[in-house]
Amino acid sequence: MPKRVTQNWLSRVAGGLASGALALSVLTTGGTTAPDSSIRLAAAQELDCYNDKDVYSMAECAAQRELDRKTGNAPKDASDPQGAPAAGSTPPSEGQQSEGQPSEGGQQQASGGNQPQGGGQPPQQAAQSSEEEDEDKPAPRIPPTDPRQVVLTIADAGKEATQFLNEEGTDKYGKWVRTRFERDRSNGASALGPNVMDSKVWVAKDVETAKTLFKEQAAIKTFPERTEKVQGLVEKLKPTKYGEEFAYVGGYLVDDKVWQHHRFAIRVGNLLSVVYLFGREEFFQDPKDGNWTGQGDWFTSAVANRM
């Protein structure tokens, strides 16, 4: 058959070339015998070890291709007649590997095994970055379980204030604490801040209970914490709102001076706070434009920020 004839003929050619290479090696080395590998390489150099499928699988050709790959002499346009690109040609597609080239895992091991894929950060650096991000995040909010952590204190009341009430108990809504501080009604003491600072805080059984309590407290307009009279309501003032739910009512009293009552209800989660302030009109209301001065916000914000 033609194919067999061709293969036999090529085999004879290869054998003749190998014999010639052996003889040449003997003559040029003074009669010494050259290594078997040199003989095979000499034979392979005379064959087309890249494009001829009939000789491609010969040991001589495999050795020649390996030598070419190491020395960078492999033809760029050479192709494997068996279906894969030859060593030194275009890199294999995904799932294939060139002859003599390590796999991706092998390359990582050769370089230390710690190189991340896809250009990512090394594990140690990535862990450090994650820790830094965690430090930047605010700590999760833990709602207080003791109402005493929220109510106004003597430090909140400030100079020349005296504590009048420090009570605690439990009702149908939950545990509560109430504090009250007062200043003298003299001109000097009244200029320091409110004359009355009263706060009561509940830690309700749950959020729904706190919402029910808020509605109850928000509906109160009579200032039950007061000791002075109320002659009417203040409609214009708009204090800063705090919490998830907020309610406010203001009133006034006129004698030789003008006084104001202010009552706030604030709910955050299952906590409910009521803050009552009483003092000179000018402390709460700007005499020029009649707007809220914002000084009363210091007390409501102090309570709300603890809730």
C-alpha positions in Angstrom: 0.0 0.0 0.0 1.3 3.5 -0.8 1.3 4.7 2.9 3.3 1.7 4.1 5.8 2.2 1.3 6.2 5.8 2.2 6.7 5.0 5.9 9.3 2.3 5.1 11.1 4.6 2.7 11.1 7.4 5.3 12.3 5.0 7.9 15.2 3.9 5.6 16.1 7.5 5.0 16.0 8.2 8.7 18.2 5.2 9.4 20.7 6.2 6.7 20.9 9.7 8.1 21.4 8.3 11.6 24.2 6.0 10.3 25.8 8.9 8.4 25.7 11.0 11.6 27.3 8.2 13.5 30.1 7.9 11.0 30.7 11.6 10.9 30.8 11.7 14.7 33.4 8.9 14.8 35.6 10.7 12.3 35.5 14.1 13.9 36.2 12.8 17.4 39.2 10.7 16.5 37.5 7.4 16.6 35.6 7.8 19.8 31.9 6.9 19.9 29.4 9.8 20.3 26.6 9.5 22.8 23.4 8.0 21.5 21.4 11.2 22.2 23.8 13.2 19.9 23.2 10.7 17.1 19.5 11.0 17.4 19.6 14.8 17.4 21.8 14.8 14.3 19.2 12.5 12.6 16.3 14.6 13.7 17.8 17.8 12.3 17.4 16.4 8.8 13.7 15.5 9.3 10.6 17.8 9.5 9.9 17.0 13.1 7.0 19.6 13.3 4.9 19.1 10.2 5.5 15.6 9.0 3.1 13.3 10.9 5.0 10.2 9.7 8.1 11.1 11.7 6.6 13.3 14.3 6.4 10.5 17.0 10.0 9.4 16.5 12.1 9.7 19.6 14.7 11.7 17.6 12.0 14.3 16.7 10.7 14.5 20.3 14.3 15.2 21.5 14.8 17.8 18.7 11.6 19.7 19.6 12.5 19.7 23.3 16.0 21.1 22.4 14.4 23.7 20.1 12.0 24.7 22.9 14.8 25.2 25.4 17.0 27.2 23.0 14.1 29.2 21.5 14.7 27.9 18.0 11.2 26.3 17.5 9.5 27.6 14.3 6.7 30.1 15.1 4.5 28.7 12.3 5.1 25.1 13.1 2.0 23.0 14.0 1.5 19.6 15.5 0.2 17.2 12.9 -1.5 15.3 15.7 -3.8 18.4 16.3 -2.0 20.4 19.0 0.4 23.4 18.4 4.1 22.5 18.6 6.3 23.7 21.4 7.3 27.4 21.0 4.2 28.2 18.9 1.0 30.0 19.9 0.0 29.1 23.5 -2.8 26.4 23.8 -6.4 27.4 24.3 -8.2 26.8 27.6 -8.0 23.2 28.7 -4.8 22.5 26.6 -1.1 22.8 27.5 2.0 23.0 25.3 4.4 20.1 25.4 6.9 20.6 28.3 5.0 23.5 29.9 3.8 23.2 33.5 0.1 23.6 34.3 -1.2 26.8 36.0 -1.0 25.1 39.4 2.6 24.0 38.6 3.5 27.6 37.7 2.1 28.8 41.0 4.0 26.2 43.0 7.2 27.1 41.1 6.8 30.7 42.0 6.1 30.0 45.7 2.5 28.9 45.6 1.1 32.1 47.1 0.5 34.2 44.0 -3.3 34.9 43.9 -5.2 34.3 40.6 -6.7 37.2 38.7 -4.3 39.8 40.0 -5.9 39.8 43.5 -4.1 40.7 46.7 -2.1 38.1 48.6 -4.0 36.4 51.4 -2.1 38.2 54.2 -2.7 41.6 52.6 -6.3 40.9 51.9 -6.9 39.9 55.5 -5.2 43.1 56.7 -7.4 45.2 54.4 -10.5 43.4 55.7 -9.5 44.2 59.3 -8.9 47.8 58.5 -12.4 48.0 56.9 -13.9 46.4 60.0 -12.2 49.1 62.1 -13.7 51.9 60.0 -17.2 50.5 60.4 -19.2 51.9 63.3 -19.8 49.5 66.2 -23.3 48.0 66.1 -25.8 49.9 68.3 -26.7 48.1 71.6 -30.0 49.5 73.0 -29.7 50.2 76.8 -31.6 47.9 79.1 -31.5 50.2 82.1 -33.5 53.5 81.8 -31.0 55.1 84.2 -28.5 55.1 81.4 -30.7 57.5 79.5 -32.3 60.0 81.9 -30.8 63.5 82.6 -28.1 63.7 85.2 -26.7 66.4 87.4 -23.9 66.8 84.9 -26.5 67.5 82.2 -28.3 70.0 84.4 -25.2 72.1 85.0 -24.3 74.9 87.4 -26.4 75.8 90.4 -28.8 73.0 89.7 -30.2 70.8 92.5 -31.6 67.3 92.2 -35.3 67.2 93.3 -36.3 63.7 92.1 -34.6 60.4 91.6 -37.2 57.7 91.2 -37.6 54.3 89.6 -40.3 51.7 89.3 -42.2 49.3 87.0 -45.6 49.7 85.4 -47.6 47.9 82.7 -45.2 49.2 80.0 -41.9 48.3 81.6 -39.2 49.6 83.9 -38.9 53.3 84.3 -36.6 55.9 85.9 -37.3 59.6 86.6 -35.0 62.5 87.5 -35.7 66.2 88.1 -33.3 69.1 88.6 -34.1 72.7 89.4 -32.5 76.1 89.6 -33.4 79.2 91.6 -35.8 81.6 89.7 -33.4 84.6 90.2 -32.1 86.4 87.2 -28.5 85.1 87.6 -29.5 81.4 87.9 -32.1 81.7 85.2 -29.5 82.9 82.8 -27.5 79.7 83.2 -30.2 77.5 81.6 -33.7 76.1 82.2 -35.0 76.4 85.8 -36.6 72.9 85.6 -35.1 69.9 83.8 -37.3 66.8 84.3 -36.9 63.5 82.4 -38.6 60.1 82.6 -37.5 57.1 80.6 -39.2 53.7 80.0 -37.6 50.5 78.7 -40.8 49.0 77.4 -41.4 45.2 77.0 -41.2 45.5 73.2 -41.4 47.9 70.4 -45.2 47.7 70.0 -45.6 48.5 73.7 -43.3 51.5 73.3 -45.4 52.7 70.4 -48.6 52.5 72.5 -46.9 54.4 75.3 -45.7 57.1 72.8 -49.2 57.7 71.6 -50.4 58.1 75.2 -47.6 60.6 76.1 -47.8 62.5 72.8 -51.6 63.2 73.5 -50.8 64.9 76.8 -51.0 68.8 76.5 -51.3 69.8 80.2 -47.7 69.6 81.3 -48.2 67.2 84.3 -44.6 67.8 85.4 -45.1 71.5 86.0 -45.4 73.4 89.3 -46.1 76.8 87.7 -49.2 77.8 85.9 -49.8 77.6 82.1 -51.7 80.5 80.6 -51.7 79.4 77.0 -49.9 77.3 74.4 -46.9 78.4 72.3 -47.8 77.5 68.7 -44.9 79.0 66.6 -41.8 77.3 68.0 -40.4 74.2 66.2 -37.7 72.4 68.2 -35.4 69.9 66.5 -36.9 66.5 66.2 -35.1 63.4 67.5 -35.8 59.6 67.5 -38.1 57.4 65.4 -41.1 59.2 66.8 -41.2 62.7 68.2 -44.0 64.9 69.8 -43.8 68.4 71.3 -46.0 70.9 73.1 -45.1 74.4 74.4 -46.9 76.8 76.8 -46.2 80.1 78.5 -46.7 82.0 81.8 -46.5 85.7 82.3 -45.9 87.4 85.6 -43.3 90.1 86.1 -41.4 88.1 83.4 -42.3 85.7 80.6 -41.7 82.0 81.2 -42.2 79.0 79.0 -43.0 75.3 79.4 -41.8 72.7 76.9 -42.6 69.0 76.9 -41.1 66.4 74.5 -41.9 62.7 73.9 -39.2 60.7 72.0 -39.3 57.0 71.0 -36.4 54.9 69.7 -37.1 51.2 69.4 -38.6 50.0 72.7 -37.4 53.1 74.6 -39.6 56.0 75.4 -38.4 59.3 77.0 -40.4 62.3 78.2 -38.4 65.5 78.8 -39.9 68.6 80.4 -38.1 72.0 80.5 -39.2 75.3 82.1 -37.4 78.6 82.1 -37.2 82.1 80.9 -38.7 82.9 77.5 -35.4 84.3 76.1 -33.6 81.1 76.7 -35.9 79.2 74.4 -37.2 81.8 72.0 -35.2 84.5 70.1 -36.6 87.9 71.1 -35.8 89.3 67.6 -37.3 86.8 65.2 -39.4 84.8 67.7 -37.9 81.5 66.5 -36.5 78.6 68.6 -33.0 79.4 69.8 -31.9 75.8 69.8 -30.6 75.9 73.4 -33.3 73.5 74.6 -32.1 71.0 72.0 -29.0 70.3 74.2 -31.2 68.4 76.7 -33.4 66.5 74.3 -30.4 65.5 72.1 -28.5 64.3 75.2 -31.4 61.9 76.0 -32.1 60.8 72.5 -28.4 60.0 71.8 -28.4 57.6 74.7 -31.5 55.7 73.6 
